[in-house]
Amino acid sequence: MKIFHKNVDLQNELFAVRKLGKTVGLVPTMGALHEGHASLVRRCVSENDVTVVSVFVNPTQFNDKNDLQSYPRDLDADCKLLESCGADIVFAPSVEEMYPQPDTRHFEFPPITTVMEGAHRPGHFNGVCQVVSRLFYIVRPQRAYFGEKDWQQIAVVKAMVKSLGLDVAIVECPIVRDADGLARSSRNSLLSADERSIAPEIFKQLKQSIEYSKGHTVDETHKYVVDGINSVDGLDVEYFSIVNGDTLQDVSSWDDAPHVVGCITVYCGKRPVRLIDHIKYK
Protein backbone atom coordinates (compact mmCIF):
# COMPACT_ATOMS: atom_id res chain seq x y z
CA MET A 1 0.00 0.00 0.00
CA LYS A 2 1.30 3.42 -0.98
CA ILE A 3 0.73 6.65 0.96
CA PHE A 4 0.73 10.03 -0.77
CA HIS A 5 0.52 13.50 0.74
CA LYS A 6 0.89 15.57 -2.44
CA ASN A 7 -1.63 15.91 -5.26
CA VAL A 8 1.01 15.72 -7.98
CA ASP A 9 2.51 12.49 -6.63
CA LEU A 10 -0.90 10.84 -6.44
CA GLN A 11 -1.87 12.01 -9.91
CA ASN A 12 1.39 10.73 -11.41
CA GLU A 13 0.73 7.33 -9.82
CA LEU A 14 -2.83 7.23 -11.13
CA PHE A 15 -1.73 8.31 -14.61
CA ALA A 16 0.41 5.18 -14.78
CA VAL A 17 -2.49 3.09 -13.46
CA ARG A 18 -4.89 4.38 -16.11
CA LYS A 19 -2.29 3.87 -18.83
CA LEU A 20 -2.57 0.17 -18.03
CA GLY A 21 -6.35 0.36 -18.48
CA LYS A 22 -7.10 -0.21 -14.81
CA THR A 23 -10.22 1.09 -13.05
CA VAL A 24 -9.99 3.35 -10.00
CA GLY A 25 -12.36 3.48 -7.04
CA LEU A 26 -12.36 6.12 -4.31
CA VAL A 27 -13.48 5.99 -0.69
CA PRO A 28 -13.49 9.54 0.74
CA THR A 29 -13.05 9.61 4.55
CA MET A 30 -12.12 11.96 7.35
CA GLY A 31 -10.11 9.28 9.11
CA ALA A 32 -10.70 7.79 12.57
CA LEU A 33 -11.64 4.72 10.58
CA HIS A 34 -13.81 1.85 11.84
CA GLU A 35 -15.57 -1.23 10.52
CA GLY A 36 -18.09 0.92 8.67
CA HIS A 37 -15.30 2.46 6.61
CA ALA A 38 -13.67 -0.95 6.23
CA SER A 39 -16.85 -2.31 4.61
CA LEU A 40 -16.73 0.51 2.04
CA VAL A 41 -13.08 -0.19 1.29
CA ARG A 42 -13.62 -3.93 0.88
CA ARG A 43 -16.46 -3.33 -1.54
CA CYS A 44 -14.34 -0.84 -3.48
CA VAL A 45 -11.49 -3.37 -3.65
CA SER A 46 -13.89 -6.02 -4.95
CA GLU A 47 -15.23 -3.77 -7.73
CA ASN A 48 -12.14 -1.89 -8.93
CA ASP A 49 -8.56 -2.63 -9.97
CA VAL A 50 -7.13 0.13 -7.75
CA THR A 51 -8.65 1.46 -4.51
CA VAL A 52 -7.79 4.96 -3.29
CA VAL A 53 -8.83 6.03 0.21
CA SER A 54 -8.58 9.68 1.15
CA VAL A 55 -7.98 10.57 4.81
CA PHE A 56 -8.61 14.27 5.32
CA VAL A 57 -10.45 16.17 8.04
CA ASN A 58 -12.03 18.85 5.92
CA PRO A 59 -12.22 22.20 7.75
CA THR A 60 -14.70 23.79 5.33
CA GLN A 61 -17.55 21.48 6.35
CA PHE A 62 -17.34 22.31 10.07
CA ASN A 63 -19.40 25.25 11.26
CA ASP A 64 -18.19 24.66 14.84
CA LYS A 65 -14.46 25.19 15.41
CA ASN A 66 -14.55 23.14 18.62
CA ASP A 67 -16.07 20.24 16.70
CA LEU A 68 -13.25 20.49 14.15
CA GLN A 69 -10.57 20.53 16.83
CA SER A 70 -12.04 17.60 18.75
CA TYR A 71 -12.57 15.41 15.69
CA PRO A 72 -10.51 12.21 16.26
CA ARG A 73 -7.34 11.74 14.20
CA ASP A 74 -5.00 8.72 14.04
CA LEU A 75 -3.40 8.27 10.60
CA ASP A 76 -1.15 5.38 11.66
CA ALA A 77 -4.10 3.34 12.92
CA ASP A 78 -6.09 4.27 9.81
CA CYS A 79 -3.34 3.05 7.51
CA LYS A 80 -3.05 -0.28 9.35
CA LEU A 81 -6.78 -0.87 8.93
CA LEU A 82 -6.74 0.16 5.28
CA GLU A 83 -3.82 -2.12 4.47
CA SER A 84 -5.65 -5.05 6.08
CA CYS A 85 -8.67 -4.29 3.86
CA GLY A 86 -6.61 -4.39 0.68
CA ALA A 87 -6.50 -0.67 -0.13
CA ASP A 88 -3.84 0.21 -2.69
CA ILE A 89 -3.37 3.93 -2.06
CA VAL A 90 -3.94 6.29 0.86
CA PHE A 91 -4.16 9.99 0.08
CA ALA A 92 -3.58 12.05 3.24
CA PRO A 93 -3.05 15.68 2.21
CA SER A 94 -2.54 18.70 4.44
CA VAL A 95 -5.09 21.50 4.51
CA GLU A 96 -2.64 23.63 2.53
CA GLU A 97 -2.34 20.92 -0.12
CA MET A 98 -6.10 20.60 -0.53
CA TYR A 99 -6.74 24.34 -0.37
CA PRO A 100 -3.69 26.27 -1.64
CA GLN A 101 -6.11 29.18 -1.96
CA PRO A 102 -9.49 29.56 -0.25
CA ASP A 103 -12.23 27.67 -2.07
CA THR A 104 -14.78 30.35 -2.93
CA ARG A 105 -17.12 28.05 -4.86
CA HIS A 106 -20.64 27.94 -3.51
CA PHE A 107 -22.78 24.83 -3.81
CA GLU A 108 -26.49 24.89 -3.07
CA PHE A 109 -29.05 22.37 -4.25
CA PRO A 110 -32.34 23.29 -2.63
CA PRO A 111 -34.38 21.73 -1.21
CA ILE A 112 -31.94 18.84 -0.64
CA THR A 113 -29.28 21.04 1.00
CA THR A 114 -31.63 23.27 3.00
CA VAL A 115 -33.34 20.71 5.24
CA MET A 116 -32.18 18.60 8.19
CA GLU A 117 -28.37 18.88 8.41
CA GLY A 118 -28.46 21.79 5.98
CA ALA A 119 -30.79 23.73 8.28
CA HIS A 120 -28.93 22.89 11.48
CA ARG A 121 -25.35 23.19 10.18
CA PRO A 122 -25.16 26.21 7.85
CA GLY A 123 -22.40 25.83 5.28
CA HIS A 124 -21.82 22.16 6.05
CA PHE A 125 -22.87 20.77 2.68
CA ASN A 126 -21.09 23.53 0.82
CA GLY A 127 -17.90 22.33 2.49
CA VAL A 128 -18.71 18.70 1.70
CA CYS A 129 -19.18 19.54 -1.98
CA GLN A 130 -15.97 21.57 -2.03
CA VAL A 131 -13.81 18.75 -0.73
CA VAL A 132 -15.55 15.87 -2.54
CA SER A 133 -15.45 17.66 -5.87
CA ARG A 134 -11.74 18.42 -5.38
CA LEU A 135 -11.09 14.76 -4.60
CA PHE A 136 -13.02 13.73 -7.71
CA TYR A 137 -10.95 16.11 -9.86
CA ILE A 138 -7.68 14.86 -8.32
CA VAL A 139 -8.41 11.11 -8.31
CA ARG A 140 -10.84 10.90 -11.29
CA PRO A 141 -12.43 7.66 -10.03
CA GLN A 142 -14.90 5.59 -11.98
CA ARG A 143 -16.75 4.88 -8.72
CA ALA A 144 -16.91 6.54 -5.29
CA TYR A 145 -18.24 4.83 -2.18
CA PHE A 146 -20.34 6.41 0.59
CA GLY A 147 -22.08 4.95 3.64
CA GLU A 148 -25.84 5.21 3.98
CA LYS A 149 -25.51 6.45 7.56
CA ASP A 150 -24.99 9.89 6.01
CA TRP A 151 -28.21 9.54 4.02
CA GLN A 152 -28.57 13.22 3.19
CA GLN A 153 -24.92 13.56 2.19
CA ILE A 154 -25.35 10.92 -0.51
CA ALA A 155 -28.27 12.87 -2.00
CA VAL A 156 -26.21 16.07 -1.95
CA VAL A 157 -23.16 14.45 -3.57
CA LYS A 158 -25.36 12.98 -6.31
CA ALA A 159 -26.83 16.43 -6.97
CA MET A 160 -23.31 17.91 -7.13
CA VAL A 161 -22.11 15.22 -9.56
CA LYS A 162 -25.07 15.94 -11.84
CA SER A 163 -24.57 19.71 -11.61
CA LEU A 164 -20.86 19.51 -12.46
CA GLY A 165 -21.34 16.84 -15.12
CA LEU A 166 -18.83 14.50 -13.49
CA ASP A 167 -18.41 10.98 -14.83
CA VAL A 168 -18.37 9.09 -11.54
CA ALA A 169 -20.83 6.54 -10.18
CA ILE A 170 -21.89 7.07 -6.56
CA VAL A 171 -22.13 3.71 -4.80
CA GLU A 172 -24.29 3.57 -1.67
CA CYS A 173 -23.28 1.09 1.02
CA PRO A 174 -25.38 -0.16 3.99
CA ILE A 175 -24.88 1.05 7.56
CA VAL A 176 -22.60 -1.10 9.70
CA ARG A 177 -23.78 -1.42 13.31
CA ASP A 178 -22.34 -2.75 16.52
CA ALA A 179 -24.07 -5.78 18.06
CA ASP A 180 -26.23 -3.46 20.19
CA GLY A 181 -27.43 -1.52 17.15
CA LEU A 182 -25.34 1.65 17.43
CA ALA A 183 -24.32 2.84 13.98
CA ARG A 184 -20.55 2.79 13.55
CA SER A 185 -19.20 6.36 13.54
CA SER A 186 -15.86 8.05 14.05
CA ARG A 187 -17.56 10.17 16.70
CA ASN A 188 -18.32 7.07 18.78
CA SER A 189 -14.71 7.15 19.99
CA LEU A 190 -15.54 10.42 21.76
CA LEU A 191 -18.22 8.76 23.91
CA SER A 192 -17.49 7.97 27.56
CA ALA A 193 -18.37 4.51 28.86
CA ASP A 194 -21.64 5.83 30.30
CA GLU A 195 -22.50 7.66 27.09
CA ARG A 196 -21.69 4.58 25.01
CA SER A 197 -24.08 2.55 27.15
CA ILE A 198 -27.06 4.79 26.37
CA ALA A 199 -26.30 5.61 22.72
CA PRO A 200 -27.85 2.34 21.40
CA GLU A 201 -31.23 3.58 22.66
CA ILE A 202 -31.35 5.77 19.54
CA PHE A 203 -31.57 2.86 17.11
CA LYS A 204 -33.65 0.80 19.54
CA GLN A 205 -36.35 3.48 19.47
CA LEU A 206 -36.08 3.89 15.69
CA LYS A 207 -36.41 0.14 15.17
CA GLN A 208 -39.42 -0.08 17.49
CA SER A 209 -41.06 2.75 15.58
CA ILE A 210 -41.33 0.61 12.44
CA GLU A 211 -43.92 -1.63 14.07
CA TYR A 212 -45.53 1.37 15.78
CA SER A 213 -45.87 3.19 12.46
CA LYS A 214 -48.03 0.42 10.99
CA GLY A 215 -50.97 1.52 13.12
CA HIS A 216 -50.20 5.21 13.60
CA THR A 217 -49.82 8.39 11.56
CA VAL A 218 -46.57 10.07 10.58
CA ASP A 219 -47.06 12.73 13.26
CA GLU A 220 -47.78 10.12 15.93
CA THR A 221 -44.71 8.13 14.92
CA HIS A 222 -42.58 11.27 15.03
CA LYS A 223 -43.74 12.00 18.57
CA TYR A 224 -43.20 8.37 19.59
CA VAL A 225 -39.56 8.46 18.51
CA VAL A 226 -38.71 11.90 19.90
CA ASP A 227 -40.43 11.36 23.24
CA GLY A 228 -38.91 7.90 23.60
CA ILE A 229 -35.35 9.04 23.00
CA ASN A 230 -35.68 12.22 25.05
CA SER A 231 -36.93 10.14 27.98
CA VAL A 232 -33.46 8.59 28.25
CA ASP A 233 -31.28 10.65 30.58
CA GLY A 234 -28.33 11.95 28.55
CA LEU A 235 -30.01 11.88 25.12
CA ASP A 236 -31.49 14.96 23.44
CA VAL A 237 -33.02 14.91 19.95
CA GLU A 238 -31.90 17.84 17.80
CA TYR A 239 -34.26 16.88 14.98
CA PHE A 240 -36.16 13.91 13.64
CA SER A 241 -37.50 14.22 10.10
CA ILE A 242 -39.70 11.67 8.36
CA VAL A 243 -39.13 12.33 4.70
CA ASN A 244 -39.44 11.18 1.11
CA GLY A 245 -36.30 9.06 0.75
CA ASP A 246 -35.57 10.53 -2.69
CA THR A 247 -36.35 14.24 -2.26
CA LEU A 248 -35.77 14.53 1.52
CA GLN A 249 -38.97 16.53 1.88
CA ASP A 250 -41.26 15.95 4.87
CA VAL A 251 -44.18 13.63 4.35
CA SER A 252 -47.51 13.99 6.14
CA SER A 253 -48.79 10.53 5.18
CA TRP A 254 -47.15 7.15 4.66
CA ASP A 255 -48.63 7.18 1.15
CA ASP A 256 -46.88 10.41 0.14
CA ALA A 257 -43.81 8.65 -1.23
CA PRO A 258 -42.70 5.17 -2.34
CA HIS A 259 -39.68 5.39 -0.03
CA VAL A 260 -40.06 6.95 3.44
CA VAL A 261 -37.06 7.42 5.71
CA GLY A 262 -36.74 8.76 9.25
CA CYS A 263 -33.55 10.79 9.70
CA ILE A 264 -32.41 11.74 13.19
CA THR A 265 -29.67 13.62 14.99
CA VAL A 266 -29.24 13.19 18.74
CA TYR A 267 -26.91 14.83 21.25
CA CYS A 268 -25.44 12.27 23.63
CA GLY A 269 -23.86 13.13 26.97
CA LYS A 270 -22.80 16.36 28.63
CA ARG A 271 -20.16 17.50 26.13
CA PRO A 272 -22.19 16.48 24.00
CA VAL A 273 -21.40 14.10 21.10
CA ARG A 274 -23.59 14.55 18.01
CA LEU A 275 -24.82 11.24 16.57
CA ILE A 276 -26.82 10.68 13.38
CA ASP A 277 -28.85 7.70 12.21
CA HIS A 278 -31.86 6.80 10.09
CA ILE A 279 -34.53 4.17 9.63
CA LYS A 280 -36.33 3.06 6.48
CA TYR A 281 -40.09 2.82 6.90
CA LYS A 282 -40.87 1.75 3.33
C-alpha positions as CSV (number, residue, x, y, z in Angstrom):
1,M,0.0,0.0,0.0
2,K,1.3,3.4,-1.0
3,I,0.7,6.6,1.0
4,F,0.7,10.0,-0.8
5,H,0.5,13.5,0.7
6,K,0.9,15.6,-2.4
7,N,-1.6,15.9,-5.3
8,V,1.0,15.7,-8.0
9,D,2.5,12.5,-6.6
10,L,-0.9,10.8,-6.4
11,Q,-1.9,12.0,-9.9
12,N,1.4,10.7,-11.4
13,E,0.7,7.3,-9.8
14,L,-2.8,7.2,-11.1
15,F,-1.7,8.3,-14.6
16,A,0.4,5.2,-14.8
17,V,-2.5,3.1,-13.5
18,R,-4.9,4.4,-16.1
19,K,-2.3,3.9,-18.8
20,L,-2.6,0.2,-18.0
21,G,-6.3,0.4,-18.5
22,K,-7.1,-0.2,-14.8
23,T,-10.2,1.1,-13.0
24,V,-10.0,3.3,-10.0
25,G,-12.4,3.5,-7.0
26,L,-12.4,6.1,-4.3
27,V,-13.5,6.0,-0.7
28,P,-13.5,9.5,0.7
29,T,-13.1,9.6,4.5
30,M,-12.1,12.0,7.4
31,G,-10.1,9.3,9.1
32,A,-10.7,7.8,12.6
33,L,-11.6,4.7,10.6
34,H,-13.8,1.9,11.8
35,E,-15.6,-1.2,10.5
36,G,-18.1,0.9,8.7
37,H,-15.3,2.5,6.6
38,A,-13.7,-1.0,6.2
39,S,-16.9,-2.3,4.6
40,L,-16.7,0.5,2.0
41,V,-13.1,-0.2,1.3
42,R,-13.6,-3.9,0.9
43,R,-16.5,-3.3,-1.5
44,C,-14.3,-0.8,-3.5
45,V,-11.5,-3.4,-3.6
46,S,-13.9,-6.0,-5.0
47,E,-15.2,-3.8,-7.7
48,N,-12.1,-1.9,-8.9
49,D,-8.6,-2.6,-10.0
50,V,-7.1,0.1,-7.7
51,T,-8.7,1.5,-4.5
52,V,-7.8,5.0,-3.3
53,V,-8.8,6.0,0.2
54,S,-8.6,9.7,1.2
55,V,-8.0,10.6,4.8
56,F,-8.6,14.3,5.3
57,V,-10.4,16.2,8.0
58,N,-12.0,18.8,5.9
59,P,-12.2,22.2,7.7
60,T,-14.7,23.8,5.3
61,Q,-17.5,21.5,6.4
62,F,-17.3,22.3,10.1
63,N,-19.4,25.2,11.3
64,D,-18.2,24.7,14.8
65,K,-14.5,25.2,15.4
66,N,-14.5,23.1,18.6
67,D,-16.1,20.2,16.7
68,L,-13.2,20.5,14.1
69,Q,-10.6,20.5,16.8
70,S,-12.0,17.6,18.7
71,Y,-12.6,15.4,15.7
72,P,-10.5,12.2,16.3
73,R,-7.3,11.7,14.2
74,D,-5.0,8.7,14.0
75,L,-3.4,8.3,10.6
76,D,-1.1,5.4,11.7
77,A,-4.1,3.3,12.9
78,D,-6.1,4.3,9.8
79,C,-3.3,3.1,7.5
80,K,-3.1,-0.3,9.3
81,L,-6.8,-0.9,8.9
82,L,-6.7,0.2,5.3
83,E,-3.8,-2.1,4.5
84,S,-5.6,-5.0,6.1
85,C,-8.7,-4.3,3.9
86,G,-6.6,-4.4,0.7
87,A,-6.5,-0.7,-0.1
88,D,-3.8,0.2,-2.7
89,I,-3.4,3.9,-2.1
90,V,-3.9,6.3,0.9
91,F,-4.2,10.0,0.1
92,A,-3.6,12.0,3.2
93,P,-3.0,15.7,2.2
94,S,-2.5,18.7,4.4
95,V,-5.1,21.5,4.5
96,E,-2.6,23.6,2.5
97,E,-2.3,20.9,-0.1
98,M,-6.1,20.6,-0.5
99,Y,-6.7,24.3,-0.4
100,P,-3.7,26.3,-1.6
101,Q,-6.1,29.2,-2.0
102,P,-9.5,29.6,-0.3
103,D,-12.2,27.7,-2.1
104,T,-14.8,30.3,-2.9
105,R,-17.1,28.0,-4.9
106,H,-20.6,27.9,-3.5
107,F,-22.8,24.8,-3.8
108,E,-26.5,24.9,-3.1
109,F,-29.0,22.4,-4.2
110,P,-32.3,23.3,-2.6
111,P,-34.4,21.7,-1.2
112,I,-31.9,18.8,-0.6
113,T,-29.3,21.0,1.0
114,T,-31.6,23.3,3.0
115,V,-33.3,20.7,5.2
116,M,-32.2,18.6,8.2
117,E,-28.4,18.9,8.4
118,G,-28.5,21.8,6.0
119,A,-30.8,23.7,8.3
120,H,-28.9,22.9,11.5
121,R,-25.3,23.2,10.2
122,P,-25.2,26.2,7.8
123,G,-22.4,25.8,5.3
124,H,-21.8,22.2,6.0
125,F,-22.9,20.8,2.7
126,N,-21.1,23.5,0.8
127,G,-17.9,22.3,2.5
128,V,-18.7,18.7,1.7
129,C,-19.2,19.5,-2.0
130,Q,-16.0,21.6,-2.0
131,V,-13.8,18.7,-0.7
132,V,-15.6,15.9,-2.5
133,S,-15.4,17.7,-5.9
134,R,-11.7,18.4,-5.4
135,L,-11.1,14.8,-4.6
136,F,-13.0,13.7,-7.7
137,Y,-11.0,16.1,-9.9
138,I,-7.7,14.9,-8.3
139,V,-8.4,11.1,-8.3
140,R,-10.8,10.9,-11.3
141,P,-12.4,7.7,-10.0
142,Q,-14.9,5.6,-12.0
143,R,-16.7,4.9,-8.7
144,A,-16.9,6.5,-5.3
145,Y,-18.2,4.8,-2.2
146,F,-20.3,6.4,0.6
147,G,-22.1,4.9,3.6
148,E,-25.8,5.2,4.0
149,K,-25.5,6.5,7.6
150,D,-25.0,9.9,6.0
151,W,-28.2,9.5,4.0
152,Q,-28.6,13.2,3.2
153,Q,-24.9,13.6,2.2
154,I,-25.3,10.9,-0.5
155,A,-28.3,12.9,-2.0
156,V,-26.2,16.1,-1.9
157,V,-23.2,14.4,-3.6
158,K,-25.4,13.0,-6.3
159,A,-26.8,16.4,-7.0
160,M,-23.3,17.9,-7.1
161,V,-22.1,15.2,-9.6
162,K,-25.1,15.9,-11.8
163,S,-24.6,19.7,-11.6
164,L,-20.9,19.5,-12.5
165,G,-21.3,16.8,-15.1
166,L,-18.8,14.5,-13.5
167,D,-18.4,11.0,-14.8
168,V,-18.4,9.1,-11.5
169,A,-20.8,6.5,-10.2
170,I,-21.9,7.1,-6.6
171,V,-22.1,3.7,-4.8
172,E,-24.3,3.6,-1.7
173,C,-23.3,1.1,1.0
174,P,-25.4,-0.2,4.0
175,I,-24.9,1.0,7.6
176,V,-22.6,-1.1,9.7
177,R,-23.8,-1.4,13.3
178,D,-22.3,-2.8,16.5
179,A,-24.1,-5.8,18.1
180,D,-26.2,-3.5,20.2
181,G,-27.4,-1.5,17.2
182,L,-25.3,1.6,17.4
183,A,-24.3,2.8,14.0
184,R,-20.5,2.8,13.6
185,S,-19.2,6.4,13.5
186,S,-15.9,8.0,14.1
187,R,-17.6,10.2,16.7
188,N,-18.3,7.1,18.8
189,S,-14.7,7.1,20.0
190,L,-15.5,10.4,21.8
191,L,-18.2,8.8,23.9
192,S,-17.5,8.0,27.6
193,A,-18.4,4.5,28.9
194,D,-21.6,5.8,30.3
195,E,-22.5,7.7,27.1
196,R,-21.7,4.6,25.0
197,S,-24.1,2.5,27.2
198,I,-27.1,4.8,26.4
199,A,-26.3,5.6,22.7
200,P,-27.9,2.3,21.4
201,E,-31.2,3.6,22.7
202,I,-31.4,5.8,19.5
203,F,-31.6,2.9,17.1
204,K,-33.6,0.8,19.5
205,Q,-36.3,3.5,19.5
206,L,-36.1,3.9,15.7
207,K,-36.4,0.1,15.2
208,Q,-39.4,-0.1,17.5
209,S,-41.1,2.7,15.6
210,I,-41.3,0.6,12.4
211,E,-43.9,-1.6,14.1
212,Y,-45.5,1.4,15.8
213,S,-45.9,3.2,12.5
214,K,-48.0,0.4,11.0
215,G,-51.0,1.5,13.1
216,H,-50.2,5.2,13.6
217,T,-49.8,8.4,11.6
218,V,-46.6,10.1,10.6
219,D,-47.1,12.7,13.3
220,E,-47.8,10.1,15.9
221,T,-44.7,8.1,14.9
222,H,-42.6,11.3,15.0
223,K,-43.7,12.0,18.6
224,Y,-43.2,8.4,19.6
225,V,-39.6,8.5,18.5
226,V,-38.7,11.9,19.9
227,D,-40.4,11.4,23.2
228,G,-38.9,7.9,23.6
229,I,-35.3,9.0,23.0
230,N,-35.7,12.2,25.1
231,S,-36.9,10.1,28.0
232,V,-33.5,8.6,28.3
233,D,-31.3,10.6,30.6
234,G,-28.3,11.9,28.5
235,L,-30.0,11.9,25.1
236,D,-31.5,15.0,23.4
237,V,-33.0,14.9,20.0
238,E,-31.9,17.8,17.8
239,Y,-34.3,16.9,15.0
240,F,-36.2,13.9,13.6
241,S,-37.5,14.2,10.1
242,I,-39.7,11.7,8.4
243,V,-39.1,12.3,4.7
244,N,-39.4,11.2,1.1
245,G,-36.3,9.1,0.7
246,D,-35.6,10.5,-2.7
247,T,-36.3,14.2,-2.3
248,L,-35.8,14.5,1.5
249,Q,-39.0,16.5,1.9
250,D,-41.3,15.9,4.9
251,V,-44.2,13.6,4.3
252,S,-47.5,14.0,6.1
253,S,-48.8,10.5,5.2
254,W,-47.2,7.1,4.7
255,D,-48.6,7.2,1.2
256,D,-46.9,10.4,0.1
257,A,-43.8,8.7,-1.2
258,P,-42.7,5.2,-2.3
259,H,-39.7,5.4,0.0
260,V,-40.1,7.0,3.4
261,V,-37.1,7.4,5.7
262,G,-36.7,8.8,9.3
263,C,-33.5,10.8,9.7
264,I,-32.4,11.7,13.2
265,T,-29.7,13.6,15.0
266,V,-29.2,13.2,18.7
267,Y,-26.9,14.8,21.2
268,C,-25.4,12.3,23.6
269,G,-23.9,13.1,27.0
270,K,-22.8,16.4,28.6
271,R,-20.2,17.5,26.1
272,P,-22.2,16.5,24.0
273,V,-21.4,14.1,21.1
274,R,-23.6,14.6,18.0
275,L,-24.8,11.2,16.6
276,I,-26.8,10.7,13.4
277,D,-28.8,7.7,12.2
278,H,-31.9,6.8,10.1
279,I,-34.5,4.2,9.6
280,K,-36.3,3.1,6.5
281,Y,-40.1,2.8,6.9
282,K,-40.9,1.7,3.3
